[in-house]
């Protein structure tokens, strides 16, 4: 997932700071590569291609190439079967990953995830850094994920926005209108009301973040907004690729909407965010650097903890669509208004 890959770049930066003369390779799924281009904290991107999943022969050939590289240290932040096998076949003398009942047989060192954050960086950040730093070093070595763009990319995207009548004279807000799945997507009518409030409070230009196969759903949300709001939405202004999306996002004042990779990318570009968490996502895992000013969020648990009890995230996930109905705009709007007031300053 893009958010995971972007967040895990902090491991590469931590290693660069700790081992200044080391050569660092970053292994990622091919489709996530655009989000880490130009990052100076690793030397090589190793792509895990789809064919390695489709063909055992291709995967075995890949494993042999990893072994030939003779790594001194392998850090596995993913912790699934594929990365388990890659780590084991690397034969690196030092192999580190998170604790699971079987990982002690694969790795030379296993790190236990901590369930509670000790900073506002989030559990996702802190636990990844535990793969590099001991507990005494952690707080003084917190790192924020970063995205790096070329000047040419910024200039091209700025020109594209200006061609569509979007300039810096009015605030520009990206709306993450849809999650990666319906269980991570605020009900359409709720999202439309949220967008109406954003336009009413800011008079901003609005861009929608969606991928091609989500266009019909994004259009459905657009149609639910008020006629005044529609005048502010530039529905057909969007990046044709992930890299183009990032470049356009770099010119926005804020990203508001469903929790997911877009929120993580906005934060990595140092853009203000307001996140609407799905009821089943554990907020403390992913509310990175939330301070109530530049970054804020809402979660159903903030308002109605009695709905949760001792249910597991999996149980909540199964009930997500029903639980979303309880995260009404009456709960979201007051906090959103406070956030927008700070954004307008």
C-alpha positions as YAML, in Angstrom:
chain: A
units: angstrom
residues:
- id: 1
  name: UNK
  ca: [0.00, 0.00, 0.00]
- id: 2
  name: UNK
  ca: [1.22, 3.49, -0.88]
- id: 3
  name: UNK
  ca: [0.77, 4.84, 2.65]
- id: 4
  name: UNK
  ca: [2.82, 1.99, 4.13]
- id: 5
  name: UNK
  ca: [5.61, 2.38, 1.58]
- id: 6
  name: UNK
  ca: [5.79, 6.14, 2.07]
- id: 7
  name: UNK
  ca: [5.77, 5.83, 5.85]
- id: 8
  name: UNK
  ca: [8.51, 3.19, 5.79]
- id: 9
  name: UNK
  ca: [10.90, 5.59, 4.04]
- id: 10
  name: UNK
  ca: [11.66, 6.87, 7.54]
- id: 11
  name: UNK
  ca: [13.51, 3.59, 8.14]
- id: 12
  name: UNK
  ca: [15.81, 4.41, 5.22]
- id: 13
  name: UNK
  ca: [16.40, 7.91, 6.57]
- id: 14
  name: UNK
  ca: [17.11, 6.55, 10.05]
- id: 15
  name: UNK
  ca: [19.61, 4.06, 8.59]
- id: 16
  name: UNK
  ca: [21.28, 6.82, 6.58]
- id: 17
  name: UNK
  ca: [21.71, 8.85, 9.76]
- id: 18
  name: UNK
  ca: [23.03, 5.87, 11.71]
- id: 19
  name: UNK
  ca: [25.26, 4.27, 9.05]
- id: 20
  name: UNK
  ca: [26.56, 7.23, 7.06]
- id: 21
  name: UNK
  ca: [28.70, 5.15, 4.68]
- id: 22
  name: UNK
  ca: [26.15, 2.41, 4.00]
- id: 23
  name: UNK
  ca: [24.50, 1.65, 0.66]
- id: 24
  name: UNK
  ca: [20.77, 1.33, 1.26]
- id: 25
  name: UNK
  ca: [18.32, -0.43, -1.05]
- id: 26
  name: UNK
  ca: [14.54, -0.11, -0.68]
- id: 27
  name: UNK
  ca: [12.37, -3.00, -1.83]
- id: 28
  name: UNK
  ca: [8.81, -1.97, -2.76]
- id: 29
  name: UNK
  ca: [5.93, -3.11, -4.94]
- id: 30
  name: UNK
  ca: [6.31, -1.66, -8.43]
- id: 31
  name: UNK
  ca: [3.05, 0.31, -8.32]
- id: 32
  name: UNK
  ca: [4.22, 2.30, -5.27]
- id: 33
  name: UNK
  ca: [7.50, 3.45, -6.84]
- id: 34
  name: UNK
  ca: [6.28, 6.94, -7.89]
- id: 35
  name: UNK
  ca: [5.76, 8.04, -4.29]
- id: 36
  name: UNK
  ca: [9.42, 7.48, -3.38]
- id: 37
  name: UNK
  ca: [11.18, 8.82, -6.49]
- id: 38
  name: UNK
  ca: [13.89, 11.44, -5.83]
- id: 39
  name: UNK
  ca: [14.14, 10.39, -2.17]
- id: 40
  name: UNK
  ca: [17.81, 10.88, -1.17]
- id: 41
  name: UNK
  ca: [17.75, 8.46, 1.76]
- id: 42
  name: UNK
  ca: [18.33, 5.28, -0.24]
- id: 43
  name: UNK
  ca: [20.54, 4.46, -3.20]
- id: 44
  name: UNK
  ca: [18.55, 1.89, -5.15]
- id: 45
  name: UNK
  ca: [14.89, 0.97, -5.55]
- id: 46
  name: UNK
  ca: [14.38, -2.79, -5.84]
- id: 47
  name: UNK
  ca: [11.01, -3.49, -7.44]
- id: 48
  name: UNK
  ca: [8.86, -6.41, -6.38]
- id: 49
  name: UNK
  ca: [6.97, -7.07, -9.62]
- id: 50
  name: UNK
  ca: [3.59, -8.70, -10.06]
- id: 51
  name: UNK
  ca: [5.21, -11.57, -11.95]
- id: 52
  name: UNK
  ca: [6.94, -12.66, -8.75]
- id: 53
  name: UNK
  ca: [3.51, -13.38, -7.30]
- id: 54
  name: UNK
  ca: [2.25, -15.04, -10.46]
- id: 55
  name: UNK
  ca: [5.25, -17.27, -11.13]
- id: 56
  name: UNK
  ca: [7.12, -19.36, -8.56]
- id: 57
  name: UNK
  ca: [10.00, -19.63, -11.02]
- id: 58
  name: UNK
  ca: [10.27, -15.85, -11.36]
- id: 59
  name: UNK
  ca: [10.04, -15.43, -7.59]
- id: 60
  name: UNK
  ca: [12.79, -17.99, -7.00]
- id: 61
  name: UNK
  ca: [15.02, -16.24, -9.53]
- id: 62
  name: UNK
  ca: [14.38, -12.99, -7.66]
- id: 63
  name: UNK
  ca: [15.32, -14.63, -4.35]
- id: 64
  name: UNK
  ca: [18.61, -15.81, -5.85]
- id: 65
  name: UNK
  ca: [19.38, -12.26, -6.98]
- id: 66
  name: UNK
  ca: [18.73, -10.99, -3.46]
- id: 67
  name: UNK
  ca: [21.13, -13.57, -2.04]
- id: 68
  name: UNK
  ca: [23.84, -12.53, -4.54]
- id: 69
  name: UNK
  ca: [23.66, -8.98, -3.23]
- id: 70
  name: UNK
  ca: [25.20, -10.13, 0.07]
- id: 71
  name: UNK
  ca: [23.40, -7.69, 2.32]
- id: 72
  name: UNK
  ca: [24.83, -7.08, 5.79]
- id: 73
  name: UNK
  ca: [21.46, -6.05, 7.22]
- id: 74
  name: UNK
  ca: [17.88, -6.67, 6.14]
- id: 75
  name: UNK
  ca: [14.96, -4.89, 7.82]
- id: 76
  name: UNK
  ca: [11.49, -6.25, 7.09]
- id: 77
  name: UNK
  ca: [8.77, -3.73, 7.95]
- id: 78
  name: UNK
  ca: [6.14, -5.64, 5.97]
- id: 79
  name: UNK
  ca: [6.19, -8.94, 7.83]
- id: 80
  name: UNK
  ca: [4.20, -11.07, 5.39]
- id: 81
  name: UNK
  ca: [5.08, -14.40, 3.72]
- id: 82
  name: UNK
  ca: [6.79, -12.84, 0.70]
- id: 83
  name: UNK
  ca: [9.02, -10.57, 2.78]
- id: 84
  name: UNK
  ca: [9.67, -13.40, 5.24]
- id: 85
  name: UNK
  ca: [11.05, -15.51, 2.40]
- id: 86
  name: UNK
  ca: [13.06, -12.63, 0.94]
- id: 87
  name: UNK
  ca: [14.62, -11.92, 4.33]
- id: 88
  name: UNK
  ca: [15.44, -15.57, 4.95]
- id: 89
  name: UNK
  ca: [16.93, -16.18, 1.49]
- id: 90
  name: UNK
  ca: [19.06, -13.03, 1.74]
- id: 91
  name: UNK
  ca: [21.24, -14.90, 4.27]
- id: 92
  name: UNK
  ca: [22.15, -11.50, 5.73]
- id: 93
  name: UNK
  ca: [23.97, -11.95, 9.05]
- id: 94
  name: UNK
  ca: [21.56, -9.49, 10.67]
- id: 95
  name: UNK
  ca: [17.83, -9.67, 9.88]
- id: 96
  name: UNK
  ca: [15.28, -7.61, 11.83]
- id: 97
  name: UNK
  ca: [11.48, -7.61, 11.80]
- id: 98
  name: UNK
  ca: [8.47, -7.36, 14.09]
- id: 99
  name: UNK
  ca: [7.61, -10.12, 16.51]
- id: 100
  name: UNK
  ca: [5.18, -12.84, 15.55]
- id: 101
  name: UNK
  ca: [5.14, -16.32, 17.01]
- id: 102
  name: UNK
  ca: [7.22, -17.70, 14.12]
- id: 103
  name: UNK
  ca: [9.51, -14.78, 13.29]
- id: 104
  name: UNK
  ca: [12.25, -15.79, 15.70]
- id: 105
  name: UNK
  ca: [13.03, -18.67, 13.34]
- id: 106
  name: UNK
  ca: [13.58, -16.31, 10.38]
- id: 107
  name: UNK
  ca: [15.12, -13.18, 11.88]
- id: 108
  name: UNK
  ca: [18.14, -12.65, 14.10]
- id: 109
  name: UNK
  ca: [16.28, -9.95, 16.03]
- id: 110
  name: UNK
  ca: [12.57, -9.36, 16.52]
- id: 111
  name: UNK
  ca: [10.99, -6.15, 17.80]
- id: 112
  name: UNK
  ca: [7.74, -6.10, 19.71]
- id: 113
  name: UNK
  ca: [5.33, -3.41, 18.57]
- id: 114
  name: UNK
  ca: [4.19, -1.06, 21.32]
- id: 115
  name: UNK
  ca: [0.39, -0.56, 21.50]
- id: 116
  name: UNK
  ca: [0.47, 3.04, 22.75]
- id: 117
  name: UNK
  ca: [2.29, 6.06, 21.27]
- id: 118
  name: UNK
  ca: [4.76, 8.07, 23.35]
- id: 119
  name: UNK
  ca: [4.76, 11.08, 20.97]
- id: 120
  name: UNK
  ca: [2.25, 12.58, 18.53]
- id: 121
  name: UNK
  ca: [4.07, 10.86, 15.65]
- id: 122
  name: UNK
  ca: [1.65, 7.88, 15.82]
- id: 123
  name: UNK
  ca: [2.23, 4.20, 16.42]
- id: 124
  name: UNK
  ca: [2.91, 3.66, 12.70]
- id: 125
  name: UNK
  ca: [5.93, 5.98, 12.88]
- id: 126
  name: UNK
  ca: [7.24, 4.92, 16.27]
- id: 127
  name: UNK
  ca: [7.10, 1.18, 15.69]
- id: 128
  name: UNK
  ca: [8.92, 1.48, 12.36]
- id: 129
  name: UNK
  ca: [11.68, 3.48, 14.01]
- id: 130
  name: UNK
  ca: [12.00, 0.77, 16.66]
- id: 131
  name: UNK
  ca: [13.40, -1.42, 13.88]
- id: 132
  name: UNK
  ca: [16.44, 0.90, 13.86]
- id: 133
  name: UNK
  ca: [16.61, 2.59, 17.26]
- id: 134
  name: UNK
  ca: [16.36, 1.31, 20.82]
- id: 135
  name: UNK
  ca: [13.76, 2.76, 23.19]
- id: 136
  name: UNK
  ca: [16.15, 5.28, 24.73]
- id: 137
  name: UNK
  ca: [16.95, 6.74, 21.31]
- id: 138
  name: UNK
  ca: [13.42, 6.81, 19.93]
- id: 139
  name: UNK
  ca: [12.00, 10.16, 21.07]
- id: 140
  name: UNK
  ca: [15.05, 12.13, 19.93]
- id: 141
  name: UNK
  ca: [15.07, 10.41, 16.53]
- id: 142
  name: UNK
  ca: [11.47, 10.87, 15.36]
- id: 143
  name: UNK
  ca: [11.34, 11.36, 11.58]
- id: 144
  name: UNK
  ca: [8.54, 12.58, 9.34]
- id: 145
  name: UNK
  ca: [7.98, 10.89, 5.96]
- id: 146
  name: UNK
  ca: [8.87, 13.18, 3.05]
- id: 147
  name: UNK
  ca: [8.07, 13.34, -0.64]
- id: 148
  name: UNK
  ca: [10.53, 14.92, -3.05]
- id: 149
  name: UNK
  ca: [9.54, 16.59, -6.31]
- id: 150
  name: UNK
  ca: [11.66, 18.04, -9.10]
- id: 151
  name: UNK
  ca: [11.28, 21.74, -9.83]
- id: 152
  name: UNK
  ca: [10.09, 20.82, -13.32]
- id: 153
  name: UNK
  ca: [7.25, 18.73, -11.85]
- id: 154
  name: UNK
  ca: [6.14, 21.63, -9.65]
- id: 155
  name: UNK
  ca: [6.25, 24.12, -12.52]
- id: 156
  name: UNK
  ca: [4.35, 21.80, -14.89]
- id: 157
  name: UNK
  ca: [1.59, 21.17, -12.35]
- id: 158
  name: UNK
  ca: [1.33, 24.88, -11.51]
- id: 159
  name: UNK
  ca: [0.95, 25.69, -15.20]
- id: 160
  name: UNK
  ca: [-1.72, 22.98, -15.53]
- id: 161
  name: UNK
  ca: [-3.70, 24.50, -12.64]
- id: 162
  name: UNK
  ca: [-3.40, 28.02, -14.05]
- id: 163
  name: UNK
  ca: [-4.58, 26.79, -17.45]
- id: 164
  name: UNK
  ca: [-7.73, 25.61, -15.67]
- id: 165
  name: UNK
  ca: [-8.28, 28.96, -13.97]
- id: 166
  name: UNK
  ca: [-6.82, 27.97, -10.60]
- id: 167
  name: UNK
  ca: [-4.37, 30.45, -9.07]
- id: 168
  name: UNK
  ca: [-2.93, 31.22, -5.64]
- id: 169
  name: UNK
  ca: [-5.37, 34.12, -5.22]
- id: 170
  name: UNK
  ca: [-7.91, 31.70, -3.74]
- id: 171
  name: UNK
  ca: [-7.25, 28.77, -1.42]
- id: 172
  name: UNK
  ca: [-7.04, 25.37, -3.08]
- id: 173
  name: UNK
  ca: [-8.29, 22.33, -1.18]
- id: 174
  name: UNK
  ca: [-8.03, 18.71, -2.26]
- id: 175
  name: UNK
  ca: [-10.87, 16.45, -1.14]
- id: 176
  name: UNK
  ca: [-10.19, 12.77, -0.62]
- id: 177
  name: UNK
  ca: [-13.76, 11.94, -1.56]
- id: 178
  name: UNK
  ca: [-13.37, 8.15, -1.60]
- id: 179
  name: UNK
  ca: [-11.40, 5.64, 0.41]
- id: 180
  name: UNK
  ca: [-9.65, 2.62, -1.04]
- id: 181
  name: UNK
  ca: [-12.87, 0.65, -0.40]
- id: 182
  name: UNK
  ca: [-16.40, 1.41, 0.74]
- id: 183
  name: UNK
  ca: [-15.56, 0.38, 4.31]
- id: 184
  name: UNK
  ca: [-13.10, 3.29, 4.34]
- id: 185
  name: UNK
  ca: [-15.45, 5.79, 2.69]
- id: 186
  name: UNK
  ca: [-17.72, 8.25, 4.45]
- id: 187
  name: UNK
  ca: [-21.30, 7.89, 3.10]
- id: 188
  name: UNK
  ca: [-21.71, 9.97, -0.04]
- id: 189
  name: UNK
  ca: [-24.40, 12.29, 1.32]
- id: 190
  name: UNK
  ca: [-22.28, 12.99, 4.40]
- id: 191
  name: UNK
  ca: [-19.24, 13.81, 2.25]
- id: 192
  name: UNK
  ca: [-21.32, 16.16, 0.10]
- id: 193
  name: UNK
  ca: [-22.40, 18.05, 3.23]
- id: 194
  name: UNK
  ca: [-18.77, 18.25, 4.37]
- id: 195
  name: UNK
  ca: [-17.76, 19.73, 1.00]
- id: 196
  name: UNK
  ca: [-20.63, 22.23, 1.16]
- id: 197
  name: UNK
  ca: [-19.34, 23.37, 4.56]
- id: 198
  name: UNK
  ca: [-15.76, 23.71, 3.25]
- id: 199
  name: UNK
  ca: [-16.88, 25.93, 0.39]
- id: 200
  name: UNK
  ca: [-19.19, 27.97, 2.62]
- id: 201
  name: UNK
  ca: [-16.40, 28.61, 5.14]
- id: 202
  name: UNK
  ca: [-13.46, 29.16, 2.78]
- id: 203
  name: UNK
  ca: [-14.76, 30.02, -0.74]
- id: 204
  name: UNK
  ca: [-11.86, 27.81, -1.86]
- id: 205
  name: UNK
  ca: [-11.31, 26.10, -5.18]
- id: 206
  name: UNK
  ca: [-11.97, 22.38, -4.74]
- id: 207
  name: UNK
  ca: [-10.24, 19.43, -6.39]
- id: 208
  name: UNK
  ca: [-11.39, 15.82, -6.06]
- id: 209
  name: UNK
  ca: [-8.95, 12.99, -5.46]
- id: 210
  name: UNK
  ca: [-10.12, 9.81, -7.17]
- id: 211
  name: UNK
  ca: [-8.74, 7.18, -9.52]
- id: 212
  name: UNK
  ca: [-10.32, 6.39, -12.92]
- id: 213
  name: UNK
  ca: [-12.38, 3.41, -11.74]
- id: 214
  name: UNK
  ca: [-13.88, 5.61, -9.00]
- id: 215
  name: UNK
  ca: [-15.08, 8.36, -11.34]
- id: 216
  name: UNK
  ca: [-18.76, 7.36, -11.22]
- id: 217
  name: UNK
  ca: [-18.77, 7.40, -7.40]
- id: 218
  name: UNK
  ca: [-16.89, 10.72, -7.31]
- id: 219
  name: UNK
  ca: [-19.44, 12.16, -9.75]
- id: 220
  name: UNK
  ca: [-22.27, 10.91, -7.53]
- id: 221
  name: UNK
  ca: [-20.81, 12.86, -4.60]
- id: 222
  name: UNK
  ca: [-20.39, 15.93, -6.81]
- id: 223
  name: UNK
  ca: [-24.07, 15.78, -7.79]
- id: 224
  name: UNK
  ca: [-25.08, 15.71, -4.12]
- id: 225
  name: UNK
  ca: [-23.37, 19.04, -3.38]
- id: 226
  name: UNK
  ca: [-25.18, 22.38, -3.60]
- id: 227
  name: UNK
  ca: [-25.24, 24.42, -6.79]
- id: 228
  name: UNK
  ca: [-23.01, 27.05, -5.15]
- id: 229
  name: UNK
  ca: [-20.50, 24.37, -4.18]
- id: 230
  name: UNK
  ca: [-20.45, 22.94, -7.71]
- id: 231
  name: UNK
  ca: [-19.19, 26.29, -8.98]
- id: 232
  name: UNK
  ca: [-16.07, 25.84, -6.83]
- id: 233
  name: UNK
  ca: [-15.36, 22.21, -7.78]
- id: 234
  name: UNK
  ca: [-12.97, 21.57, -10.67]
- id: 235
  name: UNK
  ca: [-14.05, 17.99, -11.20]
- id: 236
  name: UNK
  ca: [-11.94, 17.24, -14.25]
- id: 237
  name: UNK
  ca: [-8.72, 18.72, -12.89]
- id: 238
  name: UNK
  ca: [-6.69, 15.81, -11.58]
- id: 239
  name: UNK
  ca: [-3.38, 14.04, -12.08]
- id: 240
  name: UNK
  ca: [-3.29, 11.37, -14.77]
- id: 241
  name: UNK
  ca: [-0.65, 9.48, -12.78]
- id: 242
  name: UNK
  ca: [0.36, 9.16, -9.13]
- id: 243
  name: UNK
  ca: [3.32, 11.45, -9.68]
- id: 244
  name: UNK
  ca: [1.14, 14.10, -11.34]
- id: 245
  name: UNK
  ca: [-1.33, 13.85, -8.44]
- id: 246
  name: UNK
  ca: [1.49, 14.48, -5.96]
- id: 247
  name: UNK
  ca: [2.72, 17.49, -7.93]
- id: 248
  name: UNK
  ca: [-0.79, 19.00, -7.99]
- id: 249
  name: UNK
  ca: [-1.22, 18.28, -4.27]
- id: 250
  name: UNK
  ca: [1.98, 20.22, -3.59]
- id: 251
  name: UNK
  ca: [0.14, 23.40, -4.66]
- id: 252
  name: UNK
  ca: [-2.87, 22.80, -2.40]
- id: 253
  name: UNK
  ca: [-3.38, 24.51, 0.94]
- id: 254
  name: UNK
  ca: [-4.96, 21.44, 2.52]
- id: 255
  name: UNK
  ca: [-6.27, 17.94, 1.98]
- id: 256
  name: UNK
  ca: [-9.55, 16.99, 3.65]
- id: 257
  name: UNK
  ca: [-11.36, 13.67, 3.56]
- id: 258
  name: UNK
  ca: [-11.17, 9.94, 4.04]
- id: 259
  name: UNK
  ca: [-8.11, 8.48, 5.76]
- id: 260
  name: UNK
  ca: [-5.69, 6.75, 3.42]
- id: 261
  name: UNK
  ca: [-2.62, 7.16, 1.26]
- id: 262
  name: UNK
  ca: [-3.60, 10.65, 0.08]
- id: 263
  name: UNK
  ca: [-3.55, 11.94, 3.66]
- id: 264
  name: UNK
  ca: [-0.10, 10.45, 4.19]
- id: 265
  name: UNK
  ca: [1.14, 12.04, 0.97]
- id: 266
  name: UNK
  ca: [-0.25, 15.44, 1.99]
- id: 267
  name: UNK
  ca: [1.54, 15.26, 5.33]
- id: 268
  name: UNK
  ca: [4.76, 14.22, 3.58]
- id: 269
  name: UNK
  ca: [4.43, 17.39, 1.48]
- id: 270
  name: UNK
  ca: [3.87, 19.40, 4.69]
- id: 271
  name: UNK
  ca: [0.29, 20.21, 3.73]
- id: 272
  name: UNK
  ca: [-2.47, 20.79, 6.27]
- id: 273
  name: UNK
  ca: [-4.90, 17.87, 6.70]
- id: 274
  name: UNK
  ca: [-8.29, 17.09, 8.19]
- id: 275
  name: UNK
  ca: [-8.86, 13.34, 8.29]
- id: 276
  name: UNK
  ca: [-12.13, 11.43, 8.56]
- id: 277
  name: UNK
  ca: [-11.25, 7.99, 9.91]
- id: 278
  name: UNK
  ca: [-13.21, 4.88, 9.08]
- id: 279
  name: UNK
  ca: [-14.88, 3.49, 12.23]
- id: 280
  name: UNK
  ca: [-12.78, 0.32, 12.13]
- id: 281
  name: UNK
  ca: [-9.35, 1.91, 11.66]
- id: 282
  name: UNK
  ca: [-7.40, 2.38, 14.91]
- id: 283
  name: UNK
  ca: [-6.85, 6.13, 15.01]
- id: 284
  name: UNK
  ca: [-3.71, 6.11, 17.15]
- id: 285
  name: UNK
  ca: [-1.99, 3.91, 14.58]
- id: 286
  name: UNK
  ca: [-2.23, 6.46, 11.76]
- id: 287
  name: UNK
  ca: [-3.00, 9.96, 13.14]
- id: 288
  name: UNK
  ca: [0.55, 11.01, 12.35]
- id: 289
  name: UNK
  ca: [1.73, 14.28, 13.91]
- id: 290
  name: UNK
  ca: [-1.79, 15.37, 14.75]
- id: 291
  name: UNK
  ca: [-1.67, 18.63, 16.70]
- id: 292
  name: UNK
  ca: [-5.19, 20.04, 16.45]
- id: 293
  name: UNK
  ca: [-3.96, 22.86, 14.23]
- id: 294
  name: UNK
  ca: [-2.15, 21.87, 11.05]
- id: 295
  name: UNK
  ca: [-3.41, 18.31, 11.34]
- id: 296
  name: UNK
  ca: [-6.73, 17.30, 12.88]
- id: 297
  name: UNK
  ca: [-9.19, 14.44, 12.53]
- id: 298
  name: UNK
  ca: [-12.48, 12.88, 13.56]
- id: 299
  name: UNK
  ca: [-13.23, 9.29, 14.48]
- id: 300
  name: UNK
  ca: [-16.49, 7.72, 15.59]
- id: 301
  name: UNK
  ca: [-14.77, 6.48, 18.76]
- id: 302
  name: UNK
  ca: [-14.12, 10.13, 19.74]
- id: 303
  name: UNK
  ca: [-17.87, 10.69, 20.01]
- id: 304
  name: UNK
  ca: [-19.45, 7.31, 20.74]
- id: 305
  name: UNK
  ca: [-16.94, 4.99, 22.47]
- id: 306
  name: UNK
  ca: [-19.84, 2.93, 23.83]
- id: 307
  name: UNK
  ca: [-20.34, 1.48, 20.34]
- id: 308
  name: UNK
  ca: [-16.97, -0.25, 20.56]
- id: 309
  name: UNK
  ca: [-16.77, -2.04, 23.88]
- id: 310
  name: UNK
  ca: [-14.22, -4.85, 23.62]
- id: 311
  name: UNK
  ca: [-14.78, -5.55, 19.92]
- id: 312
  name: UNK
  ca: [-11.72, -6.29, 17.78]
- id: 313
  name: UNK
  ca: [-10.84, -4.16, 14.73]
- id: 314
  name: UNK
  ca: [-11.89, -7.10, 12.54]
- id: 315
  name: UNK
  ca: [-15.33, -7.14, 14.13]
- id: 316
  name: UNK
  ca: [-15.62, -3.40, 13.66]
- id: 317
  name: UNK
  ca: [-14.50, -3.73, 10.04]
- id: 318
  name: UNK
  ca: [-17.35, -6.10, 9.33]
- id: 319
  name: UNK
  ca: [-19.77, -3.50, 10.73]
- id: 320
  name: UNK
  ca: [-18.12, -0.45, 9.13]
- id: 321
  name: UNK
  ca: [-20.90, 0.47, 6.71]
- id: 322
  name: UNK
  ca: [-23.48, 0.43, 9.49]
- id: 323
  name: UNK
  ca: [-21.22, 2.28, 11.94]
- id: 324
  name: UNK
  ca: [-20.56, 5.05, 9.43]
- id: 325
  name: UNK
  ca: [-24.21, 6.06, 9.76]
- id: 326
  name: UNK
  ca: [-23.46, 7.07, 13.36]
- id: 327
  name: UNK
  ca: [-20.61, 9.36, 12.26]
- id: 328
  name: UNK
  ca: [-23.08, 12.02, 11.24]
- id: 329
  name: UNK
  ca: [-22.22, 15.44, 9.87]
- id: 330
  name: UNK
  ca: [-23.59, 16.91, 13.11]
- id: 331
  name: UNK
  ca: [-20.54, 15.34, 14.77]
- id: 332
  name: UNK
  ca: [-18.04, 16.16, 12.02]
- id: 333
  name: UNK
  ca: [-18.95, 19.77, 11.16]
- id: 334
  name: UNK
  ca: [-18.15, 21.52, 14.48]
- id: 335
  name: UNK
  ca: [-14.59, 20.22, 14.53]
- id: 336
  name: UNK
  ca: [-14.24, 20.84, 10.80]
- id: 337
  name: UNK
  ca: [-15.35, 24.47, 11.25]
- id: 338
  name: UNK
  ca: [-12.70, 24.98, 13.93]
- id: 339
  name: UNK
  ca: [-10.06, 23.52, 11.63]
- id: 340
  name: UNK
  ca: [-11.16, 25.68, 8.66]
- id: 341
  name: UNK
  ca: [-11.08, 28.81, 10.79]
- id: 342
  name: UNK
  ca: [-7.39, 28.15, 11.53]
- id: 343
  name: UNK
  ca: [-6.76, 27.35, 7.86]
- id: 344
  name: UNK
  ca: [-8.23, 30.71, 6.84]
- id: 345
  name: UNK
  ca: [-5.80, 32.68, 9.01]
...
